[in-house]
Amino acid sequence: MSYSNSIIFGPIPSRRFGISLGVDLSPSSKQCNFDCLYCELEGSKTVDSMISYPKVKEVIEAVQESFDKHPKIDVITVTANGEPTLYPKLDELIDEVNIIKNNTKTLILSNGSKIYDENIFNTLLKFDTVKLSLDCVSAKCFKKLDRNHKGIDVQKIVSSMIEFSKTTRNQFVLEILFVKDINDKEEEINLLYDAVKKINPSRVDIGTIDRPPAYDVKPVSFESLEYIANKFEGINVNIAYKKRPKQTNSFSKDEIISMLKRRPLTFEDIDNLFDDNSKNILKNLAELKIVSIIDSGGVNFYKIL
Ligand code: SF4
């Protein structure tokens, strides 16, 4: 089978990384070891390895062809119609990509399930940014929401994420997708926060369903995400929500400092929460170096260090 047309998608402008070239390692069909309730692909039987996949040579040729056509690509995003770490030649592939990529960054989007496989762990260390999902910490919730292939142990995933975060010198982003009445319960949020503190990733993206899901599940509200973000004290939390309500307020210098001590805020948060006067106070605090601006995997935060 020839895959060369469908391996690549884009390049497309991405808000975080500039121009992104997408690489799909499972272009022929969904191959995943999860069958998440919220998946934007159709529900399907889980697998623990890919049966049909393009050769490394085909992927590299397709990437090279895109490089030749589009000289300004900022990031190669490795993903799959399913789970990219099930691609059996991932290590060889990233080595080859790293040879031809020049200044282009590499990013992989994975469900995190294979991180406790030593080979995958080491392969992931070769990417500039690794973004892994962690939707639940309790085995019950994990099974209900991510509907994992048998034998996948969420406790081992969390332990390996802690180890990965300590080992990597690159960006490690965690993503949590909240689904109404499943992982938005207080007990699960607390477990997630405890795990996130121990994992200590560069950033946590929290979001909810925003495309038609595979099964009949509902998104949580923006207010719920804000509530969760505020519970994740001290963590760089980025709320990923398409139609945020704009509710600007006036804050004093002390209020701004205490908000940022509790949780760093993204530029987008500031735009939605701060009126012009509060933005000027914040700007002043940044000039005085009381507040710092940090870039975490393409997302800017105001933070008190
Ligand atoms: S891990 Fe991703 S591709 Fe796999 S079922 Fe879940 S959402 Fe779909």
Boltz pocket constraint, residues with backbone or C-beta under 6 A from the ligand:
constraints:
  - pocket:
      binder: B
      contacts: [[A, 32], [A, 33], [A, 34], [A, 35], [A, 36], [A, 38], [A, 39], [A, 40], [A, 41], [A, 80], [A, 81], [A, 82], [A, 83], [A, 111], [A, 146]]
      max_distance: 6.0
